[in-house]
């Protein structure tokens, strides 16, 4: 795995900084588009992190918005980084476009807080469990399943990388996840043991939300990940982002009110979940039940 987070994150940062500069200057998107002779839709795509920018375009917009020299250098550097490709580029076609942004954000995050009431999160899945998850989609061929599993295992390497510092991963799983088996009984046992051992890593904590907790604040949220980022040099940190995934796409939330809502839901889960050691004990006990079958 390379150290690069790929082009998506710097493109997103560049778009956000340019939007802030435009709004501070009191210039509308159509006016900016007319000034640099592009369609207004391109300005919106740039600000949404969906479109790359040439150096000359960055300089034109920075000049139009009255951006100072220091921040202009940051913007130009970000534009150059958007040309880089992350390690996942070699898996082109193996994952949907909307998931590529998440993979790049995941690689750049300093902390990941993940709640899942349905399945084991991808960063903690074993090869056998991941294959079972992908096999549940009847449209996946054996070849595609193999590529998706390889991609999933490659993603997991970020938890043990040496540089940059690996992210902290704090996972809360509903007890139902541990009790929902895959067809491969030995594979399910291996997955439970993998979860029990995951917290041996200093940067990983896996806890279980027991059935006894009853209904809770996140009961209607579905799975979600809260991603936090650290600042690097003169570049401001990415804002905390909440990621949620569905069958046809994903949502990325970063408004203050949205973050507060999910932070409150996470805090409620944090209070109700078993501690790491009690969670390990439950996982090991359930894994042992597969010895008796």
N, C-alpha and C positions, 0 to 999 in steps of 0.2 A: 504494500500500500504506500502511495506517495504521501508526502506531507501536504500537498495542495488540497484545498477544499474545493477546487474547481472554479468554474466561472459563475455559477449561480449566486453565491453569496456576495462577492464584490459587485456584481451587476445589481443586486438588490440594494446594497448599500449606496452605490452610486446614484441609483434612481431616487432613493429617499432623500439624499443630501441635495440633489438638484431640485427636487420638489420643494424642500424647505427653503432653499435659496430663492426660487421663483416666487413663492408666496410672500417671503419677507420683502422682496423687491416690489410687490404689488403688481406683478405681471401675470396676465392670464395665459393659459396654455395655448389658445389660438394665436395670441400675439407672439408668444415665443416661437411657435411653429412657423409663423409668417416671417419672423426675423431671420431664422436660419434656413428658410425655404424648404420645409418639409411639411407633410400632412399633419394636422393636429392629432391624429390617432397615434402618430409615432411618439409625440411628446408623452402621451398617456402610457404607451408601452415602455418608454424609457423610464418613466417615474415608477412604473409598476415592476421594474426589474425584468421585463420581458424582452427587451431589445438591447443589443450591444451598441456602443458608441465609439466613433472614431475620435482620435485625439483632437482633430481640428473642430469637431462638433462640441466636444467638452469645453475647449477654449472659447468657442463662440458663445455658448450658453453662460459660462462663468463670467465672461466680459459683459454680457447683456444683464446679468443679475447683480453685477457689482461685487462679485466674490473676491476676497483678498488673495494675495499671492500664496500664502501658506495653504489655505484651503483649496486653491486651484491646483497646487501640486498634489494634494491628496486625491482630488478628483481625477487628475490625469493618471496617477498611479493605479487607481481603481479601474479605470478604463483599460489599462494595459493588462491587468490581472484577469479581466473578463475573457481574454483570449486563451487562458490556460484551460486545460481539461483535467477533470478529476479522474481517479483510477477507474471509476465506473463507466467511463466512456467506452471501454472495451466490451461492455455488456449492452451496447446499443441494440435496442429492440427487445431486450429481455424484461424491461420494466416500463410502465407507462411514463409519459413525459412529466405528469404532475408529481410523480414520486421522486424524480431526479432532484427537484429542489429540496425535498426533505432529506435525501441522502447527503447533499452538500451542507445543509444546515446541521445535520447530525454530526458530521465530521468536524464542523467548526465550533460546536457548542462546548461550553465548559462544564455544564451540568444538564442532565436529562432526568426529568421526573415523569415516570410513566405509570399509568393505571390501565389495566386491562381486565375486563370481566369475562372474556371469552376464550382467548388463546394465550399461549406463552409468547411474549414479545420476541420479535425477530432476532434481537441481539443476544438472546439467551437460548435460542432453539438449537437442538441437536440436528444433525443431518437427517436422521430418520423422521423426526417430528416435522421438520420443515418440508420434507418430501410429502408427508401425509397431508399437510396443510395445502400445498399446491395441487396435490392430486384430487382434492375435493372439487376443483374446478374442472368440469368435463371438457372444457375447450383446450386444456393444456395437454400437449403431446408429451411423450416421455422425454424427448429432446429438450423441450422448453422447461420441463420440470427440473431436469438436470442443470440447466443454465441458471434457473432461478435459485436453486439450492446453492450452487457455487457462489452466486452473487451474495446470498444471505450470509454464508460462512465468511466471505471476504469482508463484509461489513463488520462482522464481529471483531476483526483484528484491531479496530480502533480502540477497544477497551484495554488492550495490552501494549499499545504502541509506546515507543520511547520518546519520540518527539514529533510534533508538539505534545505537551502533557495530555494524557488521555482524559476524557470527560468523566465526571462522577455520574454513576447511573444508580438511581433510586427507583426501584420497581415495587409496586403494590399489585398483587394478583388476587382476584376473587378466588375463594376456595373452590368454586365450580371449575376453574381452569385445571386444577390438580386432579379433579375427579372425572373430567371428560376425557376418556381414553382415545387413543388412536388404535387402528386395527392391529398394528404390530405391538404386541404386549411387551416384548423385550425392549422395543424402541421407546415405549411409554415409561417403562421402568428406568431406562437410561436417561430420559428427559427429566424425570423427577429427581434422580441423583444429581444430574447436572445443575438443576435449580438449587438443590441443597448445598452444593459445593461453590456456587457462584459467589456467595458472600465472602469466600476466603480471600478474594481480591480486595485490596484496600479501598478501591474506588467503586465497588459494587455492593449494593444492599438490596436483598430481595425479601419482601415480607408478604404475608398472606392476610387478606381481609376475610375473617371467618364468617360462616353462615350465621352464627350467633349475633353478628353485628346488626342484622336486620336491615330495613330500608335506611338509606343514608343520603347525604346531599348530592352525591355523584350517581345515584341510582339511575337517573334518566340521561346521563351525559354520554354514555357509551365510552369506548376507549379514548384516551387522549395522552399527549406528551407535552410537557412544559419544557421548553428549551431556553436555557440562559447562556449568555455569551460574555466574554471578557474583552475589554478594549485592548487593542494592539497598536502601540506607538501613537502617532497623532490621529489615527483613525478611531472614530467613536465606536463603542460596542454596538453590535446588533441589538435591537430591542428584544426583550423577552417575547417569545412567540409560542402560541399554543397550536399544536397540530392535531387535526382529527381526520380520519380516513373513512371513506365509504366505498361502495362497489364501483362507482364510476368516477371518483375524483376525491379531492382532499380540500380541507379548509385550513387557512393559515390566519390566525387571529393575533393582532398585536395592539389593539386599542386598549387604553388603560382600564376601561370598564370591563372589557372582556377578560383581560389578564386577572383582574381582581376577582371576578366570578370563579375562574378556574383555580386561582390560588386558594380561595375559601373552600372550594370542593376538595382540593388536595389536603388542606389542613384538617378537614373533617375525616378524610381517609386515614391520614397520618395518626389521628387520635384513636381510631377504631382498629387499625391493623395490629396483628401480633408483632412482637419484636422479632429481631432476626433469629435468635436462638430458638424461640418457640415455633417460628415458621420452619426452620430447619428440621425440627423434631417432627412436625406434621408431614413434611415432604418425605423424610426418611421412613416414617411409619407407613405412608401410602405406597412408597416404592417397595417396601418389604412385603406388602400384601401380594405383589406379583410373584413372589417366590412360592406362595402357597397354592397358586392356581395350577 
